[in-house]
Amino acid sequence: MLGALFGGVGAWMGQRLLRHKTRKEPFRTQLGMVIVVHLIGVAAVFWLLLR
């Protein structure tokens, strides 16, 4: 569950901290899109649970 909640943010933080693939533009854009989709999914689950 923690991976579903914080996996994208952890990947972004690890990329920044370790300077891994920070200049590879397609990778940066795809990671950003994955994080956005991930956050939408988590928000949808919480919305369904609180409804």
N, CA, C, O and CB atoms as a CASP TS submission, in Angstrom:
PFRMAT TS
TARGET T0000
AUTHOR 0000-0000-0000
METHOD Language model
MODEL 1
PARENT N/A
ATOM      1  N   MET     1       0.823  -1.187   0.000  1.00  0.00           N
ATOM      2  CA  MET     1       0.000   0.000   0.000  1.00  0.00           C
ATOM      3  C   MET     1       0.877   1.264   0.000  1.00  0.00           C
ATOM      4  O   MET     1       0.564   2.251  -0.666  1.00  0.00           O
ATOM      5  CB  MET     1      -0.942  -0.009   1.213  1.00  0.00           C
ATOM      6  N   LEU     2       1.964   1.210   0.750  1.00  0.00           N
ATOM      7  CA  LEU     2       2.851   2.378   0.772  1.00  0.00           C
ATOM      8  C   LEU     2       3.465   2.628  -0.598  1.00  0.00           C
ATOM      9  O   LEU     2       3.669   3.776  -0.994  1.00  0.00           O
ATOM     10  CB  LEU     2       3.957   2.190   1.814  1.00  0.00           C
ATOM     11  N   GLY     3       3.759   1.550  -1.320  1.00  0.00           N
ATOM     12  CA  GLY     3       4.292   1.710  -2.666  1.00  0.00           C
ATOM     13  C   GLY     3       3.289   2.392  -3.585  1.00  0.00           C
ATOM     14  O   GLY     3       3.654   3.214  -4.425  1.00  0.00           O
ATOM     15  N   ALA     4       2.027   2.041  -3.413  1.00  0.00           N
ATOM     16  CA  ALA     4       0.985   2.672  -4.222  1.00  0.00           C
ATOM     17  C   ALA     4       0.826   4.143  -3.867  1.00  0.00           C
ATOM     18  O   ALA     4       0.522   4.963  -4.733  1.00  0.00           O
ATOM     19  CB  ALA     4      -0.346   1.944  -4.038  1.00  0.00           C
ATOM     20  N   LEU     5       1.030   4.480  -2.602  1.00  0.00           N
ATOM     21  CA  LEU     5       0.862   5.863  -2.173  1.00  0.00           C
ATOM     22  C   LEU     5       2.065   6.735  -2.500  1.00  0.00           C
ATOM     23  O   LEU     5       1.912   7.873  -2.943  1.00  0.00           O
ATOM     24  CB  LEU     5       0.598   5.909  -0.699  1.00  0.00           C
ATOM     25  N   PHE     6       3.266   6.197  -2.280  1.00  0.00           N
ATOM     26  CA  PHE     6       4.456   7.037  -2.352  1.00  0.00           C
ATOM     27  C   PHE     6       5.499   6.561  -3.354  1.00  0.00           C
ATOM     28  O   PHE     6       6.603   7.105  -3.373  1.00  0.00           O
ATOM     29  CB  PHE     6       5.079   7.120  -1.011  1.00  0.00           C
ATOM     30  N   GLY     7       5.197   5.570  -4.185  1.00  0.00           N
ATOM     31  CA  GLY     7       6.180   5.030  -5.116  1.00  0.00           C
ATOM     32  C   GLY     7       6.665   6.035  -6.139  1.00  0.00           C
ATOM     33  O   GLY     7       7.866   6.132  -6.389  1.00  0.00           O
ATOM     34  N   GLY     8       5.761   6.776  -6.727  1.00  0.00           N
ATOM     35  CA  GLY     8       6.148   7.771  -7.728  1.00  0.00           C
ATOM     36  C   GLY     8       6.960   8.901  -7.143  1.00  0.00           C
ATOM     37  O   GLY     8       7.935   9.356  -7.741  1.00  0.00           O
ATOM     38  N   VAL     9       6.555   9.350  -5.976  1.00  0.00           N
ATOM     39  CA  VAL     9       7.285  10.423  -5.307  1.00  0.00           C
ATOM     40  C   VAL     9       8.669   9.933  -4.898  1.00  0.00           C
ATOM     41  O   VAL     9       9.648  10.671  -5.010  1.00  0.00           O
ATOM     42  CB  VAL     9       6.504  10.932  -4.075  1.00  0.00           C
ATOM     43  N   GLY    10       8.754   8.689  -4.422  1.00  0.00           N
ATOM     44  CA  GLY    10      10.047   8.117  -4.055  1.00  0.00           C
ATOM     45  C   GLY    10      10.967   7.974  -5.253  1.00  0.00           C
ATOM     46  O   GLY    10      12.169   8.215  -5.145  1.00  0.00           O
ATOM     47  N   ALA    11      10.416   7.585  -6.389  1.00  0.00           N
ATOM     48  CA  ALA    11      11.219   7.475  -7.606  1.00  0.00           C
ATOM     49  C   ALA    11      11.745   8.844  -8.034  1.00  0.00           C
ATOM     50  O   ALA    11      12.899   8.970  -8.443  1.00  0.00           O
ATOM     51  CB  ALA    11      10.393   6.845  -8.740  1.00  0.00           C
ATOM     52  N   TRP    12      10.906   9.856  -7.941  1.00  0.00           N
ATOM     53  CA  TRP    12      11.328  11.212  -8.302  1.00  0.00           C
ATOM     54  C   TRP    12      12.409  11.718  -7.355  1.00  0.00           C
ATOM     55  O   TRP    12      13.398  12.309  -7.790  1.00  0.00           O
ATOM     56  CB  TRP    12      10.128  12.168  -8.289  1.00  0.00           C
ATOM     57  N   MET    13      12.216  11.482  -6.053  1.00  0.00           N
ATOM     58  CA  MET    13      13.208  11.926  -5.072  1.00  0.00           C
ATOM     59  C   MET    13      14.530  11.186  -5.255  1.00  0.00           C
ATOM     60  O   MET    13      15.599  11.787  -5.154  1.00  0.00           O
ATOM     61  CB  MET    13      12.680  11.716  -3.647  1.00  0.00           C
ATOM     62  N   GLY    14      14.459   9.887  -5.522  1.00  0.00           N
ATOM     63  CA  GLY    14      15.669   9.115  -5.766  1.00  0.00           C
ATOM     64  C   GLY    14      16.405   9.588  -7.010  1.00  0.00           C
ATOM     65  O   GLY    14      17.634   9.637  -7.035  1.00  0.00           O
ATOM     66  N   GLN    15      15.647   9.933  -8.039  1.00  0.00           N
ATOM     67  CA  GLN    15      16.252  10.454  -9.270  1.00  0.00           C
ATOM     68  C   GLN    15      16.992  11.744  -8.983  1.00  0.00           C
ATOM     69  O   GLN    15      18.106  11.942  -9.467  1.00  0.00           O
ATOM     70  CB  GLN    15      15.183  10.683 -10.355  1.00  0.00           C
ATOM     71  N   ARG    16      16.394  12.614  -8.212  1.00  0.00           N
ATOM     72  CA  ARG    16      17.027  13.892  -7.883  1.00  0.00           C
ATOM     73  C   ARG    16      18.228  13.702  -6.959  1.00  0.00           C
ATOM     74  O   ARG    16      19.288  14.288  -7.180  1.00  0.00           O
ATOM     75  CB  ARG    16      16.013  14.832  -7.232  1.00  0.00           C
ATOM     76  N   LEU    17      18.056  12.886  -5.931  1.00  0.00           N
ATOM     77  CA  LEU    17      19.112  12.695  -4.940  1.00  0.00           C
ATOM     78  C   LEU    17      20.343  12.022  -5.543  1.00  0.00           C
ATOM     79  O   LEU    17      21.475  12.418  -5.264  1.00  0.00           O
ATOM     80  CB  LEU    17      18.590  11.870  -3.774  1.00  0.00           C
ATOM     81  N   LEU    18      20.117  11.008  -6.364  1.00  0.00           N
ATOM     82  CA  LEU    18      21.217  10.249  -6.943  1.00  0.00           C
ATOM     83  C   LEU    18      21.644  10.765  -8.315  1.00  0.00           C
ATOM     84  O   LEU    18      22.575  10.233  -8.920  1.00  0.00           O
ATOM     85  CB  LEU    18      20.829   8.804  -7.049  1.00  0.00           C
ATOM     86  N   ARG    19      20.963  11.802  -8.803  1.00  0.00           N
ATOM     87  CA  ARG    19      21.236  12.385 -10.124  1.00  0.00           C
ATOM     88  C   ARG    19      21.226  11.319 -11.219  1.00  0.00           C
ATOM     89  O   ARG    19      22.119  11.271 -12.065  1.00  0.00           O
ATOM     90  CB  ARG    19      22.587  13.111 -10.115  1.00  0.00           C
ATOM     91  N   HIS    20      20.211  10.478 -11.187  1.00  0.00           N
ATOM     92  CA  HIS    20      20.091   9.379 -12.140  1.00  0.00           C
ATOM     93  C   HIS    20      19.079   9.739 -13.221  1.00  0.00           C
ATOM     94  O   HIS    20      17.904   9.958 -12.928  1.00  0.00           O
ATOM     95  CB  HIS    20      19.678   8.076 -11.424  1.00  0.00           C
ATOM     96  N   LYS    21      19.526   9.798 -14.447  1.00  0.00           N
ATOM     97  CA  LYS    21      18.693  10.095 -15.616  1.00  0.00           C
ATOM     98  C   LYS    21      17.982  11.435 -15.494  1.00  0.00           C
ATOM     99  O   LYS    21      16.834  11.571 -15.918  1.00  0.00           O
ATOM    100  CB  LYS    21      17.671   8.995 -15.818  1.00  0.00           C
ATOM    101  N   THR    22      18.651  12.415 -14.923  1.00  0.00           N
ATOM    102  CA  THR    22      18.017  13.726 -14.784  1.00  0.00           C
ATOM    103  C   THR    22      18.097  14.536 -16.064  1.00  0.00           C
ATOM    104  O   THR    22      17.348  15.499 -16.229  1.00  0.00           O
ATOM    105  CB  THR    22      18.657  14.499 -13.651  1.00  0.00           C
ATOM    106  N   ARG    23      18.986  14.168 -16.972  1.00  0.00           N
ATOM    107  CA  ARG    23      19.109  14.899 -18.239  1.00  0.00           C
ATOM    108  C   ARG    23      18.442  14.182 -19.399  1.00  0.00           C
ATOM    109  O   ARG    23      18.391  14.724 -20.504  1.00  0.00           O
ATOM    110  CB  ARG    23      20.564  15.125 -18.565  1.00  0.00           C
ATOM    111  N   LYS    24      17.940  13.008 -19.185  1.00  0.00           N
ATOM    112  CA  LYS    24      17.273  12.234 -20.232  1.00  0.00           C
ATOM    113  C   LYS    24      15.820  12.690 -20.328  1.00  0.00           C
ATOM    114  O   LYS    24      14.978  12.269 -19.535  1.00  0.00           O
ATOM    115  CB  LYS    24      17.358  10.698 -19.943  1.00  0.00           C
ATOM    116  N   GLU    25      15.534  13.544 -21.295  1.00  0.00           N
ATOM    117  CA  GLU    25      14.215  14.172 -21.376  1.00  0.00           C
ATOM    118  C   GLU    25      13.062  13.180 -21.525  1.00  0.00           C
ATOM    119  O   GLU    25      12.064  13.339 -20.822  1.00  0.00           O
ATOM    120  CB  GLU    25      14.191  15.125 -22.525  1.00  0.00           C
ATOM    121  N   PRO    26      13.131  12.181 -22.383  1.00  0.00           N
ATOM    122  CA  PRO    26      11.967  11.287 -22.449  1.00  0.00           C
ATOM    123  C   PRO    26      11.695  10.592 -21.111  1.00  0.00           C
ATOM    124  O   PRO    26      10.539  10.395 -20.736  1.00  0.00           O
ATOM    125  CB  PRO    26      12.177  10.238 -23.539  1.00  0.00           C
ATOM    126  N   PHE    27      12.746  10.227 -20.402  1.00  0.00           N
ATOM    127  CA  PHE    27      12.568   9.552 -19.116  1.00  0.00           C
ATOM    128  C   PHE    27      11.937  10.493 -18.098  1.00  0.00           C
ATOM    129  O   PHE    27      11.049  10.087 -17.350  1.00  0.00           O
ATOM    130  CB  PHE    27      13.912   9.027 -18.591  1.00  0.00           C
ATOM    131  N   ARG    28      12.386  11.742 -18.062  1.00  0.00           N
ATOM    132  CA  ARG    28      11.823  12.711 -17.113  1.00  0.00           C
ATOM    133  C   ARG    28      10.350  12.939 -17.369  1.00  0.00           C
ATOM    134  O   ARG    28       9.551  12.976 -16.433  1.00  0.00           O
ATOM    135  CB  ARG    28      12.570  14.037 -17.193  1.00  0.00           C
ATOM    136  N   THR    29       9.988  13.091 -18.629  1.00  0.00           N
ATOM    137  CA  THR    29       8.585  13.326 -18.983  1.00  0.00           C
ATOM    138  C   THR    29       7.725  12.113 -18.643  1.00  0.00           C
ATOM    139  O   THR    29       6.627  12.258 -18.106  1.00  0.00           O
ATOM    140  CB  THR    29       8.456  13.661 -20.478  1.00  0.00           C
ATOM    141  N   GLN    30       8.215  10.933 -18.950  1.00  0.00           N
ATOM    142  CA  GLN    30       7.455   9.719 -18.658  1.00  0.00           C
ATOM    143  C   GLN    30       7.300   9.510 -17.160  1.00  0.00           C
ATOM    144  O   GLN    30       6.236   9.093 -16.702  1.00  0.00           O
ATOM    145  CB  GLN    30       8.132   8.507 -19.284  1.00  0.00           C
ATOM    146  N   LEU    31       8.338   9.791 -16.396  1.00  0.00           N
ATOM    147  CA  LEU    31       8.237   9.672 -14.943  1.00  0.00           C
ATOM    148  C   LEU    31       7.200  10.649 -14.402  1.00  0.00           C
ATOM    149  O   LEU    31       6.419  10.293 -13.520  1.00  0.00           O
ATOM    150  CB  LEU    31       9.604   9.922 -14.281  1.00  0.00           C
ATOM    151  N   GLY    32       7.183  11.865 -14.914  1.00  0.00           N
ATOM    152  CA  GLY    32       6.181  12.840 -14.496  1.00  0.00           C
ATOM    153  C   GLY    32       4.763  12.381 -14.808  1.00  0.00           C
ATOM    154  O   GLY    32       3.852  12.560 -14.001  1.00  0.00           O
ATOM    155  N   MET    33       4.584  11.789 -15.987  1.00  0.00           N
ATOM    156  CA  MET    33       3.263  11.284 -16.371  1.00  0.00           C
ATOM    157  C   MET    33       2.850  10.124 -15.478  1.00  0.00           C
ATOM    158  O   MET    33       1.683  10.029 -15.097  1.00  0.00           O
ATOM    159  CB  MET    33       3.258  10.844 -17.843  1.00  0.00           C
ATOM    160  N   VAL    34       3.778   9.245 -15.138  1.00  0.00           N
ATOM    161  CA  VAL    34       3.479   8.116 -14.255  1.00  0.00           C
ATOM    162  C   VAL    34       3.061   8.628 -12.876  1.00  0.00           C
ATOM    163  O   VAL    34       2.123   8.108 -12.272  1.00  0.00           O
ATOM    164  CB  VAL    34       4.705   7.174 -14.135  1.00  0.00           C
ATOM    165  N   ILE    35       3.761   9.648 -12.386  1.00  0.00           N
ATOM    166  CA  ILE    35       3.413  10.204 -11.078  1.00  0.00           C
ATOM    167  C   ILE    35       2.012  10.810 -11.094  1.00  0.00           C
ATOM    168  O   ILE    35       1.248  10.626 -10.147  1.00  0.00           O
ATOM    169  CB  ILE    35       4.441  11.263 -10.657  1.00  0.00           C
ATOM    170  N   VAL    36       1.670  11.529 -12.157  1.00  0.00           N
ATOM    171  CA  VAL    36       0.336  12.134 -12.258  1.00  0.00           C
ATOM    172  C   VAL    36      -0.749  11.050 -12.314  1.00  0.00           C
ATOM    173  O   VAL    36      -1.764  11.152 -11.625  1.00  0.00           O
ATOM    174  CB  VAL    36       0.247  13.042 -13.510  1.00  0.00           C
ATOM    175  N   VAL    37      -0.535  10.028 -13.125  1.00  0.00           N
ATOM    176  CA  VAL    37      -1.515   8.928 -13.216  1.00  0.00           C
ATOM    177  C   VAL    37      -1.630   8.218 -11.871  1.00  0.00           C
ATOM    178  O   VAL    37      -2.725   7.844 -11.451  1.00  0.00           O
ATOM    179  CB  VAL    37      -1.111   7.913 -14.327  1.00  0.00           C
ATOM    180  N   HIS    38      -0.510   8.038 -11.208  1.00  0.00           N
ATOM    181  CA  HIS    38      -0.484   7.406  -9.907  1.00  0.00           C
ATOM    182  C   HIS    38      -1.304   8.207  -8.894  1.00  0.00           C
ATOM    183  O   HIS    38      -2.108   7.637  -8.157  1.00  0.00           O
ATOM    184  CB  HIS    38       0.954   7.252  -9.426  1.00  0.00           C
ATOM    185  N   LEU    39      -1.102   9.514  -8.859  1.00  0.00           N
ATOM    186  CA  LEU    39      -1.836  10.359  -7.924  1.00  0.00           C
ATOM    187  C   LEU    39      -3.329  10.372  -8.229  1.00  0.00           C
ATOM    188  O   LEU    39      -4.149  10.408  -7.312  1.00  0.00           O
ATOM    189  CB  LEU    39      -1.289  11.774  -7.958  1.00  0.00           C
ATOM    190  N   ILE    40      -3.683  10.343  -9.497  1.00  0.00           N
ATOM    191  CA  ILE    40      -5.101  10.283  -9.869  1.00  0.00           C
ATOM    192  C   ILE    40      -5.717   8.970  -9.382  1.00  0.00           C
ATOM    193  O   ILE    40      -6.839   8.952  -8.877  1.00  0.00           O
ATOM    194  CB  ILE    40      -5.272  10.422 -11.408  1.00  0.00           C
ATOM    195  N   GLY    41      -4.982   7.890  -9.536  1.00  0.00           N
ATOM    196  CA  GLY    41      -5.471   6.588  -9.065  1.00  0.00           C
ATOM    197  C   GLY    41      -5.656   6.551  -7.557  1.00  0.00           C
ATOM    198  O   GLY    41      -6.659   6.033  -7.067  1.00  0.00           O
ATOM    199  N   VAL    42      -4.704   7.091  -6.823  1.00  0.00           N
ATOM    200  CA  VAL    42      -4.817   7.130  -5.361  1.00  0.00           C
ATOM    201  C   VAL    42      -5.988   8.014  -4.947  1.00  0.00           C
ATOM    202  O   VAL    42      -6.741   7.659  -4.040  1.00  0.00           O
ATOM    203  CB  VAL    42      -3.504   7.646  -4.723  1.00  0.00           C
ATOM    204  N   ALA    43      -6.148   9.153  -5.598  1.00  0.00           N
ATOM    205  CA  ALA    43      -7.280  10.031  -5.292  1.00  0.00           C
ATOM    206  C   ALA    43      -8.605   9.340  -5.587  1.00  0.00           C
ATOM    207  O   ALA    43      -9.566   9.500  -4.834  1.00  0.00           O
ATOM    208  CB  ALA    43      -7.179  11.335  -6.092  1.00  0.00           C
ATOM    209  N   ALA    44      -8.669   8.576  -6.669  1.00  0.00           N
ATOM    210  CA  ALA    44      -9.902   7.861  -7.012  1.00  0.00           C
ATOM    211  C   ALA    44     -10.242   6.806  -5.962  1.00  0.00           C
ATOM    212  O   ALA    44     -11.407   6.637  -5.600  1.00  0.00           O
ATOM    213  CB  ALA    44      -9.771   7.203  -8.392  1.00  0.00           C
ATOM    214  N   VAL    45      -9.236   6.107  -5.482  1.00  0.00           N
ATOM    215  CA  VAL    45      -9.476   5.089  -4.441  1.00  0.00           C
ATOM    216  C   VAL    45      -9.990   5.753  -3.172  1.00  0.00           C
ATOM    217  O   VAL    45     -10.957   5.277  -2.576  1.00  0.00           O
ATOM    218  CB  VAL    45      -8.179   4.286  -4.138  1.00  0.00           C
ATOM    219  N   PHE    46      -9.361   6.841  -2.752  1.00  0.00           N
ATOM    220  CA  PHE    46      -9.828   7.534  -1.557  1.00  0.00           C
ATOM    221  C   PHE    46     -11.218   8.106  -1.760  1.00  0.00           C
ATOM    222  O   PHE    46     -12.038   8.082  -0.841  1.00  0.00           O
ATOM    223  CB  PHE    46      -8.861   8.643  -1.175  1.00  0.00           C
ATOM    224  N   TRP    47     -11.491   8.612  -2.935  1.00  0.00           N
ATOM    225  CA  TRP    47     -12.821   9.156  -3.212  1.00  0.00           C
ATOM    226  C   TRP    47     -13.883   8.065  -3.122  1.00  0.00           C
ATOM    227  O   TRP    47     -14.963   8.283  -2.572  1.00  0.00           O
ATOM    228  CB  TRP    47     -12.854   9.813  -4.599  1.00  0.00           C
ATOM    229  N   LEU    48     -13.568   6.888  -3.668  1.00  0.00           N
ATOM    230  CA  LEU    48     -14.523   5.777  -3.605  1.00  0.00           C
ATOM    231  C   LEU    48     -14.719   5.293  -2.176  1.00  0.00           C
ATOM    232  O   LEU    48     -15.834   4.936  -1.795  1.00  0.00           O
ATOM    233  CB  LEU    48     -14.052   4.620  -4.483  1.00  0.00           C
ATOM    234  N   LEU    49     -13.665   5.276  -1.389  1.00  0.00           N
ATOM    235  CA  LEU    49     -13.783   4.829  -0.010  1.00  0.00           C
ATOM    236  C   LEU    49     -14.557   5.815   0.867  1.00  0.00           C
ATOM    237  O   LEU    49     -15.269   5.400   1.782  1.00  0.00           O
ATOM    238  CB  LEU    49     -12.410   4.603   0.569  1.00  0.00           C
ATOM    239  N   LEU    50     -14.427   7.089   0.601  1.00  0.00           N
ATOM    240  CA  LEU    50     -15.083   8.099   1.416  1.00  0.00           C
ATOM    241  C   LEU    50     -16.489   8.441   0.944  1.00  0.00           C
ATOM    242  O   LEU    50     -17.197   9.206   1.598  1.00  0.00           O
ATOM    243  CB  LEU    50     -14.255   9.336   1.437  1.00  0.00           C
ATOM    244  N   ARG    51     -16.882   7.895  -0.154  1.00  0.00           N
ATOM    245  CA  ARG    51     -18.195   8.186  -0.725  1.00  0.00           C
ATOM    246  C   ARG    51     -19.304   7.562  -0.002  1.00  0.00           C
ATOM    247  O   ARG    51     -20.462   7.731  -0.384  1.00  0.00           O
ATOM    248  CB  ARG    51     -18.257   7.766  -2.105  1.00  0.00           C
TER
END
